[in-house]
């Protein structure tokens, strides 16, 4: 470990000598995956991917402020910002997982709901739960980050933060239970490239959630001993069990990007007006039936265009398939294009 004059100094932000090269490395990794996510969001035209862009950029900015805090060890501001950002950053990745799953329910489940939860409400529900955990963690991190705070105040902040990540993990477990039910429904569908792509994305979500869970367990262990914990004085633990899992999670979404699996505008959630029509069809049990086709303007497997007579479909009508084979629209209710 490098030596430095400010380690354990009374007014210093650091109790050890942090590594600048390691900081620069992870900052570069997070910036790289941020840039790639921006490009992918533009190429695939997926506005919801802004959440994963924020997740990656949030981590990059955290390491920028860490570097500033290393250069200015006696200044509270940079370290406080770094501390808050590094503790709360993974929640953005968590939120993205929830948003992706909601769209997977819409694209891969014929009646577009899971456990009676409509696809467009599924992600919203878990994102709201994630925001709750975020606010608790943010409050705890803010209380614990002040160098001028008393030991009791810092300990209180750490306990609040631990409560926040405990809540986050509880929501992850609930989400995983529902993801497994989705998994079983997907496995009951006939084998196809479409189903295989859905399973690939689902396995990616499982991997990301596992990485987030590893990070949560690390933070719980780190602060379980309160102010007497020696783990914060060894930054290698933080890099290996916190930052590295988050880099891997973001890169996994670069490799298996949801926009590549659920392609096109048709794979996105419908407008509010269309949701109402779909909701009515769901209640009547007509989604995917003849009346459902009539309501949604599908004739013979094609979407009807005013003034144009639809050609008969040379293939069986697929109103309940989802972003299916090439040549079929993803949401599963608009027929062939």
C-alpha positions as CSV (number, residue, x, y, z in Angstrom):
1,X,0.0,0.0,0.0
2,X,1.5,3.4,-0.9
3,X,2.5,5.8,1.9
4,X,1.1,9.3,2.2
5,X,1.3,12.1,4.8
6,X,-2.5,12.5,5.2
7,X,-3.5,9.0,6.2
8,X,-5.1,9.1,9.7
9,X,-4.5,12.9,9.9
10,X,-7.1,14.6,12.2
11,X,-8.7,16.6,9.4
12,X,-8.1,14.1,6.6
13,X,-10.9,12.3,4.8
14,X,-8.8,9.1,4.5
15,X,-7.7,6.6,7.2
16,X,-5.4,4.9,4.6
17,X,-3.5,5.8,1.4
18,X,-5.9,5.3,-1.5
19,X,-4.6,4.2,-4.9
20,X,-5.0,6.8,-7.7
21,X,-4.2,4.3,-10.5
22,X,-7.0,2.0,-9.3
23,X,-9.3,5.0,-9.2
24,X,-8.4,6.1,-12.7
25,X,-8.9,2.5,-14.0
26,X,-12.4,2.2,-12.7
27,X,-13.3,5.7,-13.7
28,X,-12.2,4.8,-17.3
29,X,-14.2,1.5,-17.2
30,X,-17.4,3.3,-16.1
31,X,-16.9,6.1,-18.7
32,X,-16.4,3.5,-21.4
33,X,-19.5,1.5,-20.6
34,X,-21.4,4.9,-20.3
35,X,-20.4,5.9,-23.8
36,X,-21.3,2.5,-25.2
37,X,-24.7,2.6,-23.6
38,X,-25.4,6.1,-25.0
39,X,-24.5,4.8,-28.5
40,X,-26.7,1.7,-28.0
41,X,-29.7,3.7,-26.8
42,X,-29.4,5.9,-29.9
43,X,-29.0,3.0,-32.3
44,X,-31.9,0.9,-30.8
45,X,-34.0,4.0,-30.1
46,X,-34.9,3.0,-26.6
47,X,-35.6,6.0,-24.4
48,X,-35.9,3.9,-21.2
49,X,-32.2,3.0,-21.6
50,X,-31.4,6.5,-20.2
51,X,-31.7,4.8,-16.8
52,X,-28.8,2.5,-17.4
53,X,-26.8,5.5,-18.9
54,X,-27.4,7.3,-15.6
55,X,-26.4,4.2,-13.7
56,X,-23.0,4.0,-15.5
57,X,-22.4,7.8,-15.4
58,X,-23.3,7.9,-11.7
59,X,-20.5,5.5,-11.0
60,X,-18.1,7.3,-13.2
61,X,-18.8,10.6,-11.5
62,X,-18.3,8.9,-8.1
63,X,-14.7,7.9,-9.1
64,X,-14.0,11.4,-10.5
65,X,-14.9,12.8,-7.1
66,X,-12.9,10.1,-5.4
67,X,-9.8,11.2,-7.4
68,X,-10.5,14.8,-6.4
69,X,-10.8,13.7,-2.7
70,X,-7.5,12.0,-3.0
71,X,-5.8,15.1,-4.4
72,X,-7.6,17.2,-1.7
73,X,-7.7,15.0,1.4
74,X,-8.5,17.8,3.8
75,X,-11.6,19.0,1.8
76,X,-14.8,17.5,2.9
77,X,-16.9,18.3,-0.2
78,X,-15.4,15.9,-2.8
79,X,-15.2,12.9,-0.4
80,X,-18.9,13.5,0.7
81,X,-20.1,13.5,-2.9
82,X,-18.0,10.4,-3.7
83,X,-19.3,8.6,-0.6
84,X,-23.0,9.3,-1.4
85,X,-22.6,8.4,-5.1
86,X,-20.8,5.2,-4.6
87,X,-23.3,3.9,-2.0
88,X,-26.4,4.7,-4.0
89,X,-25.3,4.2,-7.6
90,X,-26.3,0.5,-7.9
91,X,-30.0,1.4,-7.3
92,X,-30.1,2.8,-10.9
93,X,-29.0,-0.6,-12.3
94,X,-31.6,-2.2,-10.1
95,X,-34.3,0.1,-11.5
96,X,-33.2,-0.7,-15.1
97,X,-33.6,-4.4,-14.4
98,X,-37.2,-3.8,-13.3
99,X,-38.0,-1.7,-16.3
100,X,-36.6,-4.3,-18.7
101,X,-38.6,-7.0,-17.0
102,X,-41.8,-5.1,-17.5
103,X,-41.1,-4.8,-21.2
104,X,-40.3,-8.5,-21.3
105,X,-43.7,-9.3,-19.9
106,X,-45.2,-7.2,-22.6
107,X,-43.2,-8.8,-25.4
108,X,-43.0,-12.4,-24.3
109,X,-46.3,-13.2,-22.4
110,X,-49.4,-13.5,-24.7
111,X,-51.8,-11.8,-22.3
112,X,-49.1,-9.2,-21.3
113,X,-49.4,-9.6,-17.6
114,X,-47.7,-11.6,-14.9
115,X,-49.4,-12.6,-11.7
116,X,-52.3,-10.4,-12.8
117,X,-50.0,-7.4,-13.0
118,X,-50.1,-5.7,-16.3
119,X,-46.8,-5.3,-18.1
120,X,-46.7,-1.5,-18.0
121,X,-47.5,-1.5,-14.3
122,X,-45.0,-4.2,-13.4
123,X,-41.9,-2.1,-14.0
124,X,-43.5,1.0,-12.5
125,X,-44.4,-0.9,-9.3
126,X,-40.9,-2.1,-8.7
127,X,-39.3,1.2,-9.7
128,X,-41.4,2.9,-7.0
129,X,-40.2,0.3,-4.5
130,X,-36.6,1.0,-5.7
131,X,-37.1,4.7,-5.2
132,X,-38.2,4.0,-1.6
133,X,-34.9,2.1,-1.0
134,X,-33.0,4.8,-2.8
135,X,-34.3,7.6,-0.5
136,X,-33.6,5.6,2.6
137,X,-30.0,4.8,1.4
138,X,-29.5,8.4,0.3
139,X,-30.5,9.7,3.7
140,X,-28.3,7.3,5.6
141,X,-25.3,8.0,3.3
142,X,-25.8,11.8,3.7
143,X,-25.9,11.5,7.5
144,X,-22.8,9.2,7.7
145,X,-20.7,11.2,5.2
146,X,-19.9,14.2,7.3
147,X,-16.4,14.4,8.7
148,X,-17.5,16.8,11.4
149,X,-20.3,14.5,12.6
150,X,-20.1,12.8,15.9
151,X,-19.5,9.0,16.0
152,X,-23.1,8.4,17.1
153,X,-24.4,10.4,14.2
154,X,-22.2,8.6,11.7
155,X,-23.3,5.2,13.2
156,X,-26.9,6.3,12.9
157,X,-26.4,7.1,9.3
158,X,-24.8,3.7,8.6
159,X,-27.7,1.9,10.3
160,X,-30.2,3.8,8.2
161,X,-28.1,3.0,5.1
162,X,-28.0,-0.7,6.0
163,X,-31.8,-0.6,6.5
164,X,-32.1,0.8,3.0
165,X,-30.0,-1.9,1.3
166,X,-31.8,-4.5,3.3
167,X,-35.1,-3.2,1.9
168,X,-33.5,-3.2,-1.6
169,X,-32.6,-6.9,-1.2
170,X,-36.1,-7.7,0.0
171,X,-37.5,-6.2,-3.2
172,X,-34.9,-8.1,-5.2
173,X,-36.1,-11.4,-3.7
174,X,-39.7,-10.6,-4.4
175,X,-38.8,-9.6,-7.9
176,X,-36.8,-12.8,-8.4
177,X,-39.8,-14.9,-7.4
178,X,-41.9,-13.2,-10.1
179,X,-39.1,-13.5,-12.6
180,X,-39.0,-17.3,-12.0
181,X,-42.8,-17.5,-12.7
182,X,-42.1,-15.5,-15.9
183,X,-39.3,-18.0,-16.7
184,X,-41.6,-21.0,-16.3
185,X,-44.2,-19.4,-18.6
186,X,-41.5,-18.8,-21.2
187,X,-40.3,-22.4,-21.0
188,X,-43.8,-23.6,-21.7
189,X,-43.8,-21.8,-25.1
190,X,-42.7,-23.8,-28.2
191,X,-39.0,-23.6,-28.8
192,X,-38.1,-20.8,-31.2
193,X,-35.3,-18.2,-31.8
194,X,-37.7,-15.7,-30.3
195,X,-38.0,-17.7,-27.0
196,X,-34.2,-18.3,-27.0
197,X,-33.6,-14.5,-27.1
198,X,-36.0,-14.0,-24.3
199,X,-34.3,-16.6,-22.2
200,X,-30.9,-15.0,-22.9
201,X,-32.1,-11.6,-21.7
202,X,-33.7,-13.2,-18.6
203,X,-30.4,-15.0,-17.7
204,X,-28.7,-11.6,-18.0
205,X,-31.2,-10.1,-15.5
206,X,-30.5,-13.0,-13.1
207,X,-26.7,-12.4,-13.4
208,X,-27.1,-8.7,-12.8
209,X,-29.3,-9.3,-9.8
210,X,-26.7,-11.7,-8.4
211,X,-24.0,-9.1,-8.8
212,X,-26.1,-6.5,-7.0
213,X,-26.8,-9.0,-4.2
214,X,-23.0,-9.7,-3.8
215,X,-22.5,-6.0,-3.5
216,X,-25.3,-5.6,-0.9
217,X,-23.9,-8.5,1.2
218,X,-20.5,-6.9,1.1
219,X,-21.9,-3.5,2.3
220,X,-23.9,-5.2,5.1
221,X,-20.8,-7.0,6.3
222,X,-18.7,-3.9,6.0
223,X,-20.8,-1.8,8.3
224,X,-22.1,-4.6,10.5
225,X,-19.3,-3.8,13.0
226,X,-20.2,-0.1,13.0
227,X,-17.2,2.3,13.3
228,X,-14.9,-0.5,14.4
229,X,-14.9,-2.2,11.0
230,X,-11.5,-2.5,9.4
231,X,-12.9,-3.3,5.9
232,X,-13.3,0.4,4.8
233,X,-9.5,0.8,5.4
234,X,-8.8,-1.8,2.7
235,X,-9.9,-0.4,-0.6
236,X,-9.3,-3.7,-2.4
237,X,-12.5,-5.1,-0.9
238,X,-14.4,-2.2,-2.3
239,X,-13.0,-2.6,-5.7
240,X,-13.5,-6.4,-5.9
241,X,-16.9,-6.7,-4.2
242,X,-18.6,-3.4,-5.0
243,X,-17.2,-1.6,-8.1
244,X,-16.1,-4.7,-10.1
245,X,-19.6,-6.3,-9.9
246,X,-21.2,-3.1,-11.1
247,X,-18.8,-2.8,-14.0
248,X,-19.6,-6.4,-15.0
249,X,-23.4,-5.7,-14.6
250,X,-23.2,-2.7,-16.9
251,X,-21.0,-4.6,-19.5
252,X,-23.5,-7.5,-19.5
253,X,-26.2,-5.0,-20.6
254,X,-23.8,-3.8,-23.3
255,X,-23.4,-7.4,-24.5
256,X,-27.0,-8.4,-24.2
257,X,-28.7,-5.1,-24.8
258,X,-32.5,-5.1,-24.3
259,X,-33.0,-3.0,-27.4
260,X,-31.3,-5.7,-29.5
261,X,-33.7,-8.4,-28.0
262,X,-36.9,-6.3,-28.1
263,X,-36.5,-4.5,-31.4
264,X,-38.4,-1.7,-32.9
265,X,-41.1,0.7,-31.8
266,X,-43.7,-2.0,-31.6
267,X,-41.8,-3.7,-28.8
268,X,-42.3,-0.6,-26.6
269,X,-45.2,0.0,-24.4
270,X,-48.3,1.3,-26.2
271,X,-49.8,4.7,-25.7
272,X,-52.2,5.3,-22.8
273,X,-55.2,5.1,-25.2
274,X,-54.0,1.8,-26.6
275,X,-53.4,0.5,-23.0
276,X,-57.0,1.2,-22.2
277,X,-58.1,-0.8,-25.2
278,X,-55.8,-3.6,-24.3
279,X,-57.0,-3.5,-20.7
280,X,-60.6,-3.8,-21.9
281,X,-59.7,-6.8,-24.1
282,X,-57.9,-8.4,-21.2
283,X,-61.0,-8.1,-18.9
284,X,-63.2,-9.6,-21.7
285,X,-60.8,-12.4,-22.4
286,X,-60.6,-11.4,-26.0
287,X,-56.9,-10.5,-26.3
288,X,-55.6,-12.6,-29.2
289,X,-59.0,-13.7,-30.4
290,X,-61.0,-12.7,-33.4
291,X,-62.7,-9.8,-31.6
292,X,-59.3,-8.7,-30.3
293,X,-58.0,-8.6,-33.9
294,X,-61.1,-6.6,-34.9
295,X,-60.6,-4.1,-32.1
296,X,-56.9,-3.7,-32.8
297,X,-57.3,-3.3,-36.6
298,X,-55.8,-6.6,-37.6
299,X,-57.2,-8.5,-40.5
300,X,-55.8,-11.8,-41.8
301,X,-52.7,-11.4,-39.7
302,X,-52.0,-7.9,-41.0
303,X,-52.7,-4.5,-39.5
304,X,-55.4,-2.8,-41.5
305,X,-54.6,0.5,-43.0
306,X,-57.5,2.8,-44.0
307,X,-58.2,2.7,-47.7
308,X,-56.0,-0.3,-48.3
309,X,-57.3,-3.8,-48.7
310,X,-55.2,-6.2,-46.7
311,X,-53.6,-9.1,-48.5
312,X,-54.3,-12.6,-47.1
313,X,-51.7,-13.8,-44.8
314,X,-49.5,-16.6,-46.4
315,X,-48.7,-17.8,-42.8
316,X,-50.9,-18.6,-39.8
317,X,-52.0,-15.5,-38.0
318,X,-49.9,-14.7,-34.9
319,X,-51.8,-12.4,-32.6
320,X,-50.5,-13.9,-29.4
321,X,-46.8,-14.3,-30.4
322,X,-44.5,-11.6,-29.3
323,X,-41.5,-10.0,-30.8
324,X,-41.3,-13.0,-32.9
325,X,-39.4,-14.1,-35.9
326,X,-38.1,-11.7,-38.5
327,X,-40.9,-10.1,-40.3
328,X,-43.3,-10.1,-37.3
329,X,-43.9,-7.1,-35.0
330,X,-42.8,-7.5,-31.4
331,X,-45.8,-6.6,-29.3
332,X,-47.7,-9.5,-30.7
333,X,-51.0,-7.8,-31.5
334,X,-50.4,-6.0,-34.7
335,X,-49.8,-9.0,-37.0
336,X,-47.3,-9.0,-40.0
337,X,-45.5,-6.1,-41.5
